[in-house]
Amino acid sequence: DIVLCYKMAAIDESAFSAAAKSRLTAVKGSTSDPEKALKLALADPPAGSSNQETLDTSAQATLAAMAAFSDAKVEAGISQLEVQEQTILMSYIYKILAMGSDTASAVALKWHEKLTKVAGEACILRALSANPSILEASRDA
C-alpha cells in the first residue's frame, strides 16, 4: 500500500501560497511539453493548507497541465506518473470537479476515466482518504 506522507511541521501559508502561484506560472509556461507541465503541477501539493485560494491555485495549475494534452496522449501521460503522483492527480481531479466550471469538469471527467483505467480503483480510495487532503482547506489551522 502506498501512503501519502507530507511534512506537517509548522505550515507556512505564505510559502504555500507563493509556491502555488509560482507552480501555476511554471505550468502555464510549459504547456508545449504536457508531460513536463503535469509533473510540475503535481510536485509538492499544499496538503494541510488552510488557505482555499492556495488549494484552488494548485488545482488550476493541474487543470492547465491536463488541458495541454491531446485526447490521444492522456493515457500515455498518466502512465508515465508514479503511483503517488497518480493519487495526487486524482485528488486534484476531485478538487477541479468541486470548483463547478462546466469546461473544467469536462476535462476532469475525461481524465478521471483515463486515470481509473490506468491506475485502478484503488487510486480513487487513496485520493479520498489522503490525510491531510488537498481537496479542501484544513479546519485545524
KOLKOLTOR-426126 format. One record per residue (C-alpha): x, y, z; residue number from 1; residue in one letter. Coordinates in steps of 0.1 Angstrom, whole numbers, plus 5000, padded with zeros to 4 digits. Layout:
# residues N
REC     X     Y     Z    n  res
REC     X     Y     Z  NUM    A
...
# end
This chain:
# residues 141
REC     X     Y     Z    n  res
REC  5000  5000  5000    1    D
REC  5011  5035  4992    2    I
REC  5007  5061  5019    3    V
REC  5010  5098  5011    4    L
REC  5033  5114  5035    5    C
REC  5035  5151  5039    6    Y
REC  5057  5173  5061    7    K
REC  5034  5186  5088    8    M
REC  5057  5207  5108    9    A
REC  5047  5243  5111   10    A
REC  5027  5251  5080   11    I
REC  5038  5283  5064   12    D
REC  5008  5295  5045   13    E
REC  5027  5323  5028   14    S
REC  5052  5298  5014   15    A
REC  5024  5275  5003   16    F
REC  5007  5304  4985   17    S
REC  5039  5316  4968   18    A
REC  5047  5281  4957   19    A
REC  5013  5276  4943   20    A
REC  5015  5308  4923   21    K
REC  5050  5300  4911   22    S
REC  5038  5265  4901   23    R
REC  5009  5279  4881   24    L
REC  5032  5302  4862   25    T
REC  5057  5274  4855   26    A
REC  5030  5251  4843   27    V
REC  5014  5276  4820   28    K
REC  5049  5283  4806   29    G
REC  5054  5245  4800   30    S
REC  5022  5235  4783   31    T
REC  5041  5229  4750   32    S
REC  5055  5199  4768   33    D
REC  5024  5185  4786   34    P
REC  5043  5157  4804   35    E
REC  5066  5183  4820   36    K
REC  5037  5206  4828   37    A
REC  5019  5177  4845   38    L
REC  5049  5167  4866   39    K
REC  5054  5204  4876   40    L
REC  5017  5207  4886   41    A
REC  5018  5176  4908   42    L
REC  5050  5184  4926   43    A
REC  5047  5194  4963   44    D
REC  5010  5197  4967   45    P
REC  4999  5221  4995   46    P
REC  4984  5194  5017   47    A
REC  4973  5207  5050   48    G
REC  4969  5242  5039   49    S
REC  4941  5262  5054   50    S
REC  4941  5287  5025   51    N
REC  4914  5279  5000   52    Q
REC  4930  5302  4974   53    E
REC  4962  5283  4976   54    T
REC  4944  5250  4970   55    L
REC  4924  5265  4941   56    D
REC  4956  5279  4925   57    T
REC  4973  5245  4927   58    S
REC  4942  5228  4912   59    A
REC  4942  5254  4884   60    Q
REC  4979  5246  4877   61    A
REC  4969  5209  4874   62    T
REC  4939  5218  4851   63    L
REC  4962  5238  4829   64    A
REC  4986  5208  4825   65    A
REC  4957  5184  4818   66    M
REC  4942  5207  4792   67    A
REC  4976  5208  4774   68    A
REC  4973  5171  4765   69    F
REC  4956  5159  4733   70    S
REC  4929  5133  4739   71    D
REC  4951  5106  4723   72    A
REC  4980  5113  4747   73    K
REC  4962  5114  4781   74    V
REC  4967  5077  4789   75    E
REC  5004  5079  4780   76    A
REC  5008  5110  4802   77    G
REC  4991  5092  4831   78    I
REC  5012  5060  4826   79    S
REC  5045  5080  4830   80    Q
REC  5035  5091  4865   81    L
REC  5045  5073  4897   82    E
REC  5017  5059  4919   83    V
REC  5019  5088  4944   84    Q
REC  5016  5113  4915   85    E
REC  4986  5094  4902   86    Q
REC  4970  5097  4936   87    T
REC  4977  5134  4938   88    I
REC  4963  5138  4903   89    L
REC  4931  5120  4913   90    M
REC  4928  5143  4943   91    S
REC  4931  5173  4920   92    Y
REC  4905  5159  4897   93    I
REC  4880  5159  4925   94    Y
REC  4890  5194  4935   95    K
REC  4885  5206  4900   96    I
REC  4851  5189  4898   97    L
REC  4841  5207  4931   98    A
REC  4851  5241  4916   99    M
REC  4820  5238  4894  100    G
REC  4831  5250  4860  101    S
REC  4815  5231  4831  102    D
REC  4846  5234  4809  103    T
REC  4869  5223  4837  104    A
REC  4846  5195  4848  105    S
REC  4846  5181  4812  106    A
REC  4884  5179  4813  107    V
REC  4884  5164  4848  108    A
REC  4858  5138  4839  109    L
REC  4878  5127  4808  110    K
REC  4909  5124  4830  111    W
REC  4891  5106  4858  112    H
REC  4880  5079  4833  113    E
REC  4915  5075  4819  114    K
REC  4933  5077  4853  115    L
REC  4909  5050  4867  116    T
REC  4917  5028  4837  117    K
REC  4954  5031  4841  118    V
REC  4958  5033  4879  119    A
REC  4928  5013  4890  120    G
REC  4900  5020  4915  121    E
REC  4924  5019  4944  122    A
REC  4937  5053  4932  123    C
REC  4902  5067  4940  124    I
REC  4904  5053  4975  125    L
REC  4939  5066  4981  126    R
REC  4929  5101  4969  127    A
REC  4898  5103  4990  128    L
REC  4914  5090  5022  129    S
REC  4946  5111  5019  130    A
REC  4953  5129  5051  131    N
REC  4959  5158  5050  132    P
REC  4938  5165  5020  133    S
REC  4944  5188  4991  134    I
REC  4907  5188  4984  135    L
REC  4896  5215  5009  136    E
REC  4912  5238  5034  137    A
REC  4922  5223  5067  138    S
REC  4899  5233  5095  139    R
REC  4926  5227  5121  140    D
REC  4946  5257  5113  141    A
# end
